[in-house]
Amino acid sequence: MIISPAYAQAAAGGAESSLVSLLPLVLMFVVLYFIMIRPQMKKQKEHKAMVEALAKGDEVVIAGGVLGRIAKLGDSYLHVEVANGVEVQVQRASVIQVLPKGTFK
């Protein structure tokens, strides 16, 4: 025979090598949590607190960039007065920002 048979060798340190091979994957998930997931959860919590604290007369910016003053509040909807006598009904979650008093005239 010209070609000699090749035999597989047993892996040395089987438990250690599998642990070391999983380390980059675990490290990647830890970094992903601290860079992406945790800040997003914090932002969602702040937005939820802001939406729950809305009151009649607050001046807000809604998702489309429209400024207005809250005229009526409901459980999941609110009426935003965007001009004299013009009200728009929007979902509470569409409020992006609460403005300081006197910004909207």
MOPAC internal coordinates of N, CA, C and O (Angstrom, degrees):
PM7 1SCF
backbone

  N    0.0000 0     0.00 0     0.00 0    0    0    0
  C    1.4406 1     0.00 0     0.00 0    1    0    0
  C    1.5125 1   110.39 1     0.00 0    2    1    0
  O    1.2310 1   121.36 1   -40.31 1    3    2    1
  N    1.2968 1   115.00 1   139.69 1    3    2    1
  C    1.4542 1   119.56 1   179.70 1    5    3    2
  C    1.5335 1   111.00 1   -85.90 1    6    5    3
  O    1.2310 1   120.85 1   141.08 1    7    6    5
  N    1.3109 1   115.98 1   -38.92 1    7    6    5
  C    1.4590 1   120.46 1  -178.07 1    9    7    6
  C    1.5207 1   108.57 1   -99.84 1   10    9    7
  O    1.2310 1   120.95 1   -52.05 1   11   10    9
  N    1.3364 1   115.79 1   127.95 1   11   10    9
  C    1.4530 1   119.10 1   179.81 1   13   11   10
  C    1.5271 1   109.32 1   -86.15 1   14   13   11
  O    1.2310 1   119.30 1   -31.50 1   15   14   13
  N    1.2964 1   118.94 1   148.50 1   15   14   13
  C    1.4681 1   121.21 1  -178.98 1   17   15   14
  C    1.5422 1   111.16 1   -68.64 1   18   17   15
  O    1.2310 1   121.16 1   -37.58 1   19   18   17
  N    1.3354 1   115.39 1   142.42 1   19   18   17
  C    1.4659 1   121.63 1   178.67 1   21   19   18
  C    1.5206 1   108.13 1  -105.66 1   22   21   19
  O    1.2310 1   120.80 1   -47.22 1   23   22   21
  N    1.3061 1   116.07 1   132.78 1   23   22   21
  C    1.4455 1   121.30 1  -179.70 1   25   23   22
  C    1.5302 1   109.37 1  -112.75 1   26   25   23
  O    1.2310 1   120.71 1   -40.29 1   27   26   25
  N    1.3060 1   116.26 1   139.71 1   27   26   25
  C    1.4715 1   120.87 1   179.94 1   29   27   26
  C    1.5105 1   109.38 1   -74.18 1   30   29   27
  O    1.2310 1   121.54 1   -38.35 1   31   30   29
  N    1.3170 1   114.66 1   141.65 1   31   30   29
  C    1.4518 1   119.49 1   177.68 1   33   31   30
  C    1.5188 1   109.08 1   -95.75 1   34   33   31
  O    1.2310 1   120.67 1   -28.61 1   35   34   33
  N    1.2963 1   116.32 1   151.39 1   35   34   33
  C    1.4697 1   121.06 1   177.48 1   37   35   34
  C    1.5230 1   108.64 1   -72.80 1   38   37   35
  O    1.2310 1   120.67 1   -37.45 1   39   38   37
  N    1.3299 1   116.32 1   142.55 1   39   38   37
  C    1.4622 1   120.95 1  -179.91 1   41   39   38
  C    1.5210 1   109.24 1   -71.09 1   42   41   39
  O    1.2310 1   121.24 1   -46.48 1   43   42   41
  N    1.3134 1   115.23 1   133.52 1   43   42   41
  C    1.4584 1   120.33 1   179.12 1   45   43   42
  C    1.5214 1   109.23 1   -88.83 1   46   45   43
  O    1.2310 1   119.99 1   -49.67 1   47   46   45
  N    1.3158 1   117.62 1   130.33 1   47   46   45
  C    1.4676 1   120.95 1   178.53 1   49   47   46
  C    1.5073 1   112.06 1    66.52 1   50   49   47
  O    1.2310 1   118.98 1  -124.16 1   51   50   49
  N    1.2986 1   119.56 1    55.84 1   51   50   49
  C    1.4609 1   124.51 1  -175.00 1   53   51   50
  C    1.5141 1   114.14 1   -58.95 1   54   53   51
  O    1.2310 1   119.40 1   137.28 1   55   54   53
  N    1.3273 1   118.75 1   -42.72 1   55   54   53
  C    1.4641 1   121.47 1  -177.75 1   57   55   54
  C    1.5258 1   111.01 1   -71.21 1   58   57   55
  O    1.2310 1   119.94 1   140.61 1   59   58   57
  N    1.2993 1   117.73 1   -39.39 1   59   58   57
  C    1.4698 1   121.42 1   179.86 1   61   59   58
  C    1.5176 1   111.65 1   -66.89 1   62   61   59
  O    1.2310 1   120.17 1   138.00 1   63   62   61
  N    1.3163 1   117.28 1   -42.00 1   63   62   61
  C    1.4594 1   119.77 1  -176.61 1   65   63   62
  C    1.5321 1   111.48 1   -68.06 1   66   65   63
  O    1.2310 1   119.86 1   144.99 1   67   66   65
  N    1.3211 1   117.87 1   -35.01 1   67   66   65
  C    1.4592 1   118.97 1   178.55 1   69   67   66
  C    1.5314 1   111.09 1   -71.25 1   70   69   67
  O    1.2310 1   120.17 1   145.83 1   71   70   69
  N    1.3345 1   117.28 1   -34.17 1   71   70   69
  C    1.4611 1   121.23 1   176.45 1   73   71   70
  C    1.5226 1   111.22 1   -66.95 1   74   73   71
  O    1.2310 1   120.97 1   138.09 1   75   74   73
  N    1.2972 1   115.75 1   -41.91 1   75   74   73
  C    1.4697 1   121.02 1   179.61 1   77   75   74
  C    1.5253 1   110.46 1   -68.01 1   78   77   75
  O    1.2310 1   119.81 1   145.89 1   79   78   77
  N    1.3136 1   117.97 1   -34.11 1   79   78   77
  C    1.4669 1   120.44 1   179.92 1   81   79   78
  C    1.5275 1   111.76 1   -71.80 1   82   81   79
  O    1.2310 1   119.32 1   154.04 1   83   82   81
  N    1.3372 1   118.90 1   -25.96 1   83   82   81
  C    1.4615 1   122.36 1   178.08 1   85   83   82
  C    1.5246 1   112.86 1   -84.83 1   86   85   83
  O    1.2310 1   120.12 1   163.53 1   87   86   85
  N    1.3113 1   117.38 1   -16.47 1   87   86   85
  C    1.4582 1   121.46 1  -177.27 1   89   87   86
  C    1.5366 1   113.41 1   -58.17 1   90   89   87
  O    1.2310 1   118.25 1   134.42 1   91   90   89
  N    1.3259 1   120.93 1   -45.58 1   91   90   89
  C    1.4749 1   119.44 1   178.16 1   93   91   90
  C    1.5338 1   113.05 1   -61.96 1   94   93   91
  O    1.2310 1   120.46 1   143.50 1   95   94   93
  N    1.3160 1   116.72 1   -36.50 1   95   94   93
  C    1.4667 1   120.57 1   179.12 1   97   95   94
  C    1.5257 1   111.11 1   -66.09 1   98   97   95
  O    1.2310 1   120.45 1   135.60 1   99   98   97
  N    1.3248 1   116.74 1   -44.40 1   99   98   97
  C    1.4618 1   121.27 1   178.25 1  101   99   98
  C    1.5205 1   110.23 1   -64.78 1  102  101   99
  O    1.2310 1   120.39 1   136.90 1  103  102  101
  N    1.3150 1   116.85 1   -43.10 1  103  102  101
  C    1.4628 1   121.65 1   177.97 1  105  103  102
  C    1.5305 1   111.61 1   -60.76 1  106  105  103
  O    1.2310 1   120.32 1   140.75 1  107  106  105
  N    1.3217 1   116.99 1   -39.25 1  107  106  105
  C    1.4649 1   121.88 1   178.89 1  109  107  106
  C    1.5371 1   110.29 1   -63.33 1  110  109  107
  O    1.2310 1   119.62 1   137.37 1  111  110  109
  N    1.3294 1   118.33 1   -42.63 1  111  110  109
  C    1.4612 1   121.24 1   179.23 1  113  111  110
  C    1.5223 1   112.12 1   -67.43 1  114  113  111
  O    1.2310 1   120.07 1   143.87 1  115  114  113
  N    1.3207 1   117.47 1   -36.13 1  115  114  113
  C    1.4619 1   120.82 1   177.72 1  117  115  114
  C    1.5266 1   110.33 1   -65.33 1  118  117  115
  O    1.2310 1   120.30 1   134.71 1  119  118  117
  N    1.3188 1   117.03 1   -45.29 1  119  118  117
  C    1.4669 1   121.02 1   178.38 1  121  119  118
  C    1.5215 1   110.08 1   -64.53 1  122  121  119
  O    1.2310 1   119.64 1   137.84 1  123  122  121
  N    1.3163 1   118.29 1   -42.16 1  123  122  121
  C    1.4622 1   122.59 1   178.45 1  125  123  122
  C    1.5302 1   110.80 1   -59.91 1  126  125  123
  O    1.2310 1   120.13 1   139.93 1  127  126  125
  N    1.3348 1   117.36 1   -40.07 1  127  126  125
  C    1.4562 1   121.19 1   179.45 1  129  127  126
  C    1.5243 1   110.63 1   -62.90 1  130  129  127
  O    1.2310 1   120.02 1   131.34 1  131  130  129
  N    1.3280 1   117.56 1   -48.66 1  131  130  129
  C    1.4599 1   120.43 1  -175.60 1  133  131  130
  C    1.5213 1   113.36 1   -75.00 1  134  133  131
  O    1.2310 1   119.51 1   154.77 1  135  134  133
  N    1.3187 1   118.54 1   -25.23 1  135  134  133
  C    1.4612 1   120.24 1  -178.43 1  137  135  134
  C    1.5231 1   112.28 1   -91.71 1  138  137  135
  O    1.2310 1   119.31 1   144.00 1  139  138  137
  N    1.3220 1   118.93 1   -36.00 1  139  138  137
  C    1.4608 1   120.63 1  -173.94 1  141  139  138
  C    1.5226 1   114.49 1  -114.71 1  142  141  139
  O    1.2310 1   119.65 1   128.74 1  143  142  141
  N    1.3027 1   118.28 1   -51.26 1  143  142  141
  C    1.4635 1   121.46 1  -169.51 1  145  143  142
  C    1.5250 1   111.73 1   -73.20 1  146  145  143
  O    1.2310 1   119.81 1   131.56 1  147  146  145
  N    1.3138 1   117.96 1   -48.44 1  147  146  145
  C    1.4682 1   121.24 1  -176.65 1  149  147  146
  C    1.5316 1   112.72 1   -62.67 1  150  149  147
  O    1.2310 1   118.95 1   132.48 1  151  150  149
  N    1.3491 1   119.61 1   -47.52 1  151  150  149
  C    1.4723 1   118.57 1   177.75 1  153  151  150
  C    1.5315 1   112.96 1   -62.55 1  154  153  151
  O    1.2310 1   119.99 1   144.84 1  155  154  153
  N    1.3343 1   117.62 1   -35.16 1  155  154  153
  C    1.4602 1   120.34 1   179.38 1  157  155  154
  C    1.5247 1   110.65 1   -66.86 1  158  157  155
  O    1.2310 1   119.85 1   140.16 1  159  158  157
  N    1.3289 1   117.89 1   -39.84 1  159  158  157
  C    1.4674 1   120.77 1   178.27 1  161  159  158
  C    1.5221 1   110.49 1   -65.92 1  162  161  159
  O    1.2310 1   120.16 1   142.05 1  163  162  161
  N    1.3217 1   117.31 1   -37.95 1  163  162  161
  C    1.4616 1   121.03 1   178.44 1  165  163  162
  C    1.5303 1   110.53 1   -64.95 1  166  165  163
  O    1.2310 1   120.58 1   138.43 1  167  166  165
  N    1.3238 1   116.49 1   -41.57 1  167  166  165
  C    1.4642 1   121.21 1   179.23 1  169  167  166
  C    1.5341 1   110.57 1   -64.89 1  170  169  167
  O    1.2310 1   120.03 1   139.15 1  171  170  169
  N    1.3288 1   117.55 1   -40.85 1  171  170  169
  C    1.4672 1   121.17 1   178.04 1  173  171  170
  C    1.5181 1   111.38 1   -64.09 1  174  173  171
  O    1.2310 1   120.14 1   140.82 1  175  174  173
  N    1.3111 1   117.34 1   -39.18 1  175  174  173
  C    1.4654 1   121.43 1   179.82 1  177  175  174
  C    1.5298 1   110.15 1   -65.66 1  178  177  175
  O    1.2310 1   119.88 1   137.81 1  179  178  177
  N    1.3377 1   117.84 1   -42.19 1  179  178  177
  C    1.4618 1   121.23 1   178.35 1  181  179  178
  C    1.5240 1   111.18 1   -64.87 1  182  181  179
  O    1.2310 1   119.94 1   139.39 1  183  182  181
  N    1.3404 1   117.73 1   -40.61 1  183  182  181
  C    1.4657 1   121.58 1   179.68 1  185  183  182
  C    1.5255 1   110.41 1   -65.34 1  186  185  183
  O    1.2310 1   120.28 1   139.14 1  187  186  185
  N    1.3346 1   117.08 1   -40.86 1  187  186  185
  C    1.4633 1   120.76 1   179.36 1  189  187  186
  C    1.5280 1   110.51 1   -63.27 1  190  189  187
  O    1.2310 1   120.14 1   138.26 1  191  190  189
  N    1.3262 1   117.33 1   -41.74 1  191  190  189
  C    1.4667 1   121.02 1   178.56 1  193  191  190
  C    1.5272 1   110.85 1   -64.83 1  194  193  191
  O    1.2310 1   120.18 1   140.73 1  195  194  193
  N    1.3425 1   117.27 1   -39.27 1  195  194  193
  C    1.4592 1   121.13 1   178.92 1  197  195  194
  C    1.5331 1   110.64 1   -64.85 1  198  197  195
  O    1.2310 1   120.21 1   136.77 1  199  198  197
  N    1.3226 1   117.20 1   -43.23 1  199  198  197
  C    1.4689 1   121.64 1  -178.53 1  201  199  198
  C    1.5325 1   110.44 1   -66.39 1  202  201  199
  O    1.2310 1   120.16 1   141.77 1  203  202  201
  N    1.3170 1   117.31 1   -38.23 1  203  202  201
  C    1.4635 1   119.93 1   179.32 1  205  203  202
  C    1.5249 1   112.28 1   -70.12 1  206  205  203
  O    1.2310 1   120.12 1   154.63 1  207  206  205
  N    1.3314 1   117.38 1   -25.37 1  207  206  205
  C    1.4669 1   121.44 1  -177.34 1  209  207  206
  C    1.5285 1   112.98 1   -89.90 1  210  209  207
  O    1.2310 1   119.44 1  -175.52 1  211  210  209
  N    1.3288 1   118.67 1     4.48 1  211  210  209
  C    1.4666 1   120.62 1  -179.89 1  213  211  210
  C    1.5243 1   110.73 1   -63.51 1  214  213  211
  O    1.2310 1   121.28 1   -36.75 1  215  214  213
  N    1.3252 1   115.16 1   143.25 1  215  214  213
  C    1.4611 1   120.73 1   179.51 1  217  215  214
  C    1.5212 1   109.28 1  -136.97 1  218  217  215
  O    1.2310 1   120.86 1   -18.53 1  219  218  217
  N    1.3321 1   115.97 1   161.47 1  219  218  217
  C    1.4544 1   121.61 1   178.55 1  221  219  218
  C    1.5296 1   108.55 1   -62.54 1  222  221  219
  O    1.2310 1   121.04 1   -46.50 1  223  222  221
  N    1.3415 1   115.62 1   133.50 1  223  222  221
  C    1.4505 1   121.03 1   179.58 1  225  223  222
  C    1.5180 1   114.00 1    96.33 1  226  225  223
  O    1.2310 1   119.74 1   169.49 1  227  226  225
  N    1.3365 1   118.10 1   -10.51 1  227  226  225
  C    1.4627 1   120.62 1   176.44 1  229  227  226
  C    1.5248 1   109.86 1   -67.00 1  230  229  227
  O    1.2310 1   121.20 1   -37.21 1  231  230  229
  N    1.3154 1   115.31 1   142.79 1  231  230  229
  C    1.4691 1   120.93 1   176.70 1  233  231  230
  C    1.5183 1   107.88 1   -97.83 1  234  233  231
  O    1.2310 1   120.87 1   -54.10 1  235  234  233
  N    1.3433 1   115.95 1   125.90 1  235  234  233
  C    1.4618 1   120.93 1  -170.63 1  237  235  234
  C    1.5264 1   111.27 1  -132.49 1  238  237  235
  O    1.2310 1   121.88 1   -16.46 1  239  238  237
  N    1.3360 1   114.01 1   163.54 1  239  238  237
  C    1.4574 1   122.55 1   169.58 1  241  239  238
  C    1.5177 1   105.91 1  -113.77 1  242  241  239
  O    1.2310 1   120.70 1   -53.46 1  243  242  241
  N    1.3458 1   116.27 1   126.54 1  243  242  241
  C    1.4627 1   119.51 1   178.98 1  245  243  242
  C    1.5271 1   108.61 1   -98.18 1  246  245  243
  O    1.2310 1   120.54 1    -8.28 1  247  246  245
  N    1.3214 1   116.57 1   171.72 1  247  246  245
  C    1.4655 1   123.57 1  -168.66 1  249  247  246
  C    1.5307 1   114.61 1   -53.03 1  250  249  247
  O    1.2310 1   118.90 1   147.74 1  251  250  249
  N    1.2926 1   119.71 1   -32.26 1  251  250  249
  C    1.4582 1   121.09 1  -178.90 1  253  251  250
  C    1.5143 1   113.31 1   -81.33 1  254  253  251
  O    1.2310 1   120.47 1  -179.34 1  255  254  253
  N    1.3382 1   116.71 1     0.66 1  255  254  253
  C    1.4492 1   120.47 1  -178.43 1  257  255  254
  C    1.5154 1   112.64 1    89.48 1  258  257  255
  O    1.2310 1   120.21 1  -168.55 1  259  258  257
  N    1.3214 1   117.20 1    11.45 1  259  258  257
  C    1.4554 1   122.45 1  -178.32 1  261  259  258
  C    1.5229 1   109.27 1   -86.35 1  262  261  259
  O    1.2310 1   120.82 1   -47.52 1  263  262  261
  N    1.3392 1   116.04 1   132.48 1  263  262  261
  C    1.4590 1   121.51 1   177.04 1  265  263  262
  C    1.5143 1   109.40 1   -93.84 1  266  265  263
  O    1.2310 1   120.79 1   -33.72 1  267  266  265
  N    1.3240 1   116.10 1   146.28 1  267  266  265
  C    1.4493 1   119.46 1   178.08 1  269  267  266
  C    1.5096 1   111.83 1  -169.98 1  270  269  267
  O    1.2310 1   121.79 1    -3.69 1  271  270  269
  N    1.3273 1   114.17 1   176.31 1  271  270  269
  C    1.4603 1   122.12 1   179.65 1  273  271  270
  C    1.5246 1   107.65 1  -115.93 1  274  273  271
  O    1.2310 1   120.26 1   -44.10 1  275  274  273
  N    1.3161 1   117.12 1   135.90 1  275  274  273
  C    1.4671 1   121.38 1  -178.62 1  277  275  274
  C    1.5265 1   108.86 1   -70.74 1  278  277  275
  O    1.2310 1   121.24 1   -55.91 1  279  278  277
  N    1.3526 1   115.23 1   124.09 1  279  278  277
  C    1.4576 1   120.83 1  -179.14 1  281  279  278
  C    1.5277 1   111.25 1  -101.00 1  282  281  279
  O    1.2310 1   120.01 1   138.91 1  283  282  281
  N    1.3316 1   117.58 1   -41.09 1  283  282  281
  C    1.4605 1   122.11 1  -179.49 1  285  283  282
  C    1.5226 1   108.33 1  -139.27 1  286  285  283
  O    1.2310 1   121.39 1   -32.61 1  287  286  285
  N    1.3239 1   114.94 1   147.39 1  287  286  285
  C    1.4609 1   120.95 1   178.06 1  289  287  286
  C    1.5131 1   110.45 1  -118.12 1  290  289  287
  O    1.2310 1   120.68 1   -40.95 1  291  290  289
  N    1.3242 1   116.30 1   139.05 1  291  290  289
  C    1.4551 1   122.39 1   173.16 1  293  291  290
  C    1.5190 1   108.65 1  -126.37 1  294  293  291
  O    1.2310 1   120.87 1     6.31 1  295  294  293
  N    1.3267 1   115.95 1  -173.69 1  295  294  293
  C    1.4625 1   119.22 1   179.96 1  297  295  294
  C    1.5232 1   111.74 1   -68.05 1  298  297  295
  O    1.2310 1   120.45 1   130.88 1  299  298  297
  N    1.3289 1   116.74 1   -49.12 1  299  298  297
  C    1.4597 1   119.38 1  -177.88 1  301  299  298
  C    1.5296 1   112.70 1  -119.58 1  302  301  299
  O    1.2310 1   120.11 1   170.67 1  303  302  301
  N    1.3399 1   117.40 1    -9.33 1  303  302  301
  C    1.4646 1   121.39 1   179.60 1  305  303  302
  C    1.5163 1   109.90 1  -125.10 1  306  305  303
  O    1.2310 1   121.04 1   -23.29 1  307  306  305
  N    1.3199 1   115.61 1   156.71 1  307  306  305
  C    1.4582 1   120.57 1   172.97 1  309  307  306
  C    1.5195 1   109.22 1  -142.22 1  310  309  307
  O    1.2310 1   120.99 1   -25.51 1  311  310  309
  N    1.3092 1   115.70 1   154.49 1  311  310  309
  C    1.4607 1   121.97 1   179.35 1  313  311  310
  C    1.5185 1   107.73 1  -102.19 1  314  313  311
  O    1.2310 1   121.03 1   -55.44 1  315  314  313
  N    1.3331 1   115.63 1   124.56 1  315  314  313
  C    1.4528 1   121.63 1  -179.19 1  317  315  314
  C    1.5192 1   108.09 1  -111.42 1  318  317  315
  O    1.2310 1   120.66 1   -55.73 1  319  318  317
  N    1.3186 1   116.34 1   124.27 1  319  318  317
  C    1.4638 1   121.56 1   178.05 1  321  319  318
  C    1.5347 1   107.42 1   -85.09 1  322  321  319
  O    1.2310 1   120.80 1   -66.63 1  323  322  321
  N    1.3415 1   116.07 1   113.37 1  323  322  321
  C    1.4625 1   120.90 1  -177.25 1  325  323  322
  C    1.5280 1   112.07 1   -96.25 1  326  325  323
  O    1.2310 1   120.27 1   160.92 1  327  326  325
  N    1.3209 1   117.08 1   -19.08 1  327  326  325
  C    1.4645 1   123.33 1   175.52 1  329  327  326
  C    1.5235 1   106.48 1  -154.39 1  330  329  327
  O    1.2310 1   120.11 1    -8.29 1  331  330  329
  N    1.3245 1   117.40 1   171.71 1  331  330  329
  C    1.4607 1   120.41 1   179.59 1  333  331  330
  C    1.5234 1   110.19 1   -59.56 1  334  333  331
  O    1.2310 1   120.71 1   -64.24 1  335  334  333
  N    1.3276 1   116.24 1   115.76 1  335  334  333
  C    1.4627 1   121.31 1   177.93 1  337  335  334
  C    1.5169 1   114.51 1    80.37 1  338  337  335
  O    1.2310 1   118.94 1  -177.50 1  339  338  337
  N    1.3106 1   119.62 1     2.50 1  339  338  337
  C    1.4739 1   122.07 1  -179.91 1  341  339  338
  C    1.5220 1   108.51 1  -113.53 1  342  341  339
  O    1.2310 1   120.98 1   -64.59 1  343  342  341
  N    1.3352 1   115.74 1   115.41 1  343  342  341
  C    1.4591 1   121.10 1   179.75 1  345  343  342
  C    1.5194 1   109.99 1  -116.64 1  346  345  343
  O    1.2310 1   121.28 1   -37.17 1  347  346  345
  N    1.3146 1   115.16 1   142.83 1  347  346  345
  C    1.4622 1   122.26 1   177.62 1  349  347  346
  C    1.5199 1   107.22 1  -119.54 1  350  349  347
  O    1.2310 1   120.69 1   -47.80 1  351  350  349
  N    1.3358 1   116.29 1   132.20 1  351  350  349
  C    1.4575 1   120.32 1   178.02 1  353  351  350
  C    1.5220 1   108.12 1   -93.48 1  354  353  351
  O    1.2310 1   120.15 1   -56.17 1  355  354  353
  N    1.3352 1   117.31 1   123.83 1  355  354  353
  C    1.4615 1   122.48 1  -178.60 1  357  355  354
  C    1.5313 1   109.69 1  -133.69 1  358  357  355
  O    1.2310 1   121.13 1   -17.53 1  359  358  357
  N    1.3099 1   115.45 1   162.47 1  359  358  357
  C    1.4564 1   120.26 1   174.77 1  361  359  358
  C    1.5220 1   109.19 1   -75.37 1  362  361  359
  O    1.2310 1   120.81 1   -29.43 1  363  362  361
  N    1.3167 1   116.05 1   150.57 1  363  362  361
  C    1.4631 1   120.45 1   179.57 1  365  363  362
  C    1.5272 1   111.48 1   -59.11 1  366  365  363
  O    1.2310 1   120.12 1   141.24 1  367  366  365
  N    1.3227 1   117.37 1   -38.76 1  367  366  365
  C    1.4631 1   121.49 1  -176.49 1  369  367  366
  C    1.5243 1   112.82 1   -67.20 1  370  369  367
  O    1.2310 1   119.85 1   164.71 1  371  370  369
  N    1.3364 1   117.90 1   -15.29 1  371  370  369
  C    1.4630 1   119.65 1  -178.91 1  373  371  370
  C    1.5269 1   112.43 1   -80.42 1  374  373  371
  O    1.2310 1   119.84 1   174.97 1  375  374  373
  N    1.3227 1   117.90 1    -5.03 1  375  374  373
  C    1.4602 1   120.97 1   176.28 1  377  375  374
  C    1.5262 1   107.91 1   -75.36 1  378  377  375
  O    1.2310 1   121.15 1   -57.28 1  379  378  377
  N    1.3244 1   115.41 1   122.72 1  379  378  377
  C    1.4582 1   120.96 1  -177.55 1  381  379  378
  C    1.5233 1   111.46 1   -93.53 1  382  381  379
  O    1.2310 1   120.95 1   139.23 1  383  382  381
  N    1.3283 1   115.79 1   -40.77 1  383  382  381
  C    1.4566 1   119.36 1  -172.55 1  385  383  382
  C    1.5213 1   110.04 1  -149.79 1  386  385  383
  O    1.2310 1   120.93 1   -34.88 1  387  386  385
  N    1.3218 1   115.83 1   145.12 1  387  386  385
  C    1.4616 1   121.63 1   172.53 1  389  387  386
  C    1.5237 1   106.62 1  -100.70 1  390  389  387
  O    1.2310 1   120.96 1   -54.17 1  391  390  389
  N    1.3363 1   115.77 1   125.83 1  391  390  389
  C    1.4628 1   121.28 1  -177.12 1  393  391  390
  C    1.5205 1   111.05 1   -91.34 1  394  393  391
  O    1.2310 1   120.34 1   -22.06 1  395  394  393
  N    1.3272 1   116.96 1   157.94 1  395  394  393
  C    1.4746 1   119.59 1   174.11 1  397  395  394
  C    1.5231 1   110.79 1   -65.35 1  398  397  395
  O    1.2310 1   120.84 1   -29.66 1  399  398  397
  N    1.3241 1   116.00 1   150.34 1  399  398  397
  C    1.4823 1   120.59 1   179.87 1  401  399  398
  C    1.5231 1   109.75 1   -58.98 1  402  401  399
  O    1.2310 1   121.01 1   -40.70 1  403  402  401
  N    1.3287 1   115.67 1   139.30 1  403  402  401
  C    1.4516 1   122.08 1   177.87 1  405  403  402
  C    1.5102 1   114.57 1    92.31 1  406  405  403
  O    1.2310 1   119.81 1   177.70 1  407  406  405
  N    1.3326 1   117.96 1    -2.30 1  407  406  405
  C    1.4610 1   120.99 1   178.82 1  409  407  406
  C    1.5245 1   111.34 1   -72.93 1  410  409  407
  O    1.2310 1   120.61 1   137.23 1  411  410  409
  N    1.3144 1   116.43 1   -42.77 1  411  410  409
  C    1.4716 1   122.37 1  -179.00 1  413  411  410
  C    1.5286 1   108.39 1   -95.59 1  414  413  411
  O    1.2310 1   120.58 1   -55.64 1  415  414  413
  N    1.3234 1   116.49 1   124.36 1  415  414  413
  C    1.4734 1   120.61 1   179.97 1  417  415  414
  C    1.4825 1   111.25 1  -120.74 1  418  417  415
  O    1.2310 1   120.10 1   180.00 1  419  418  417

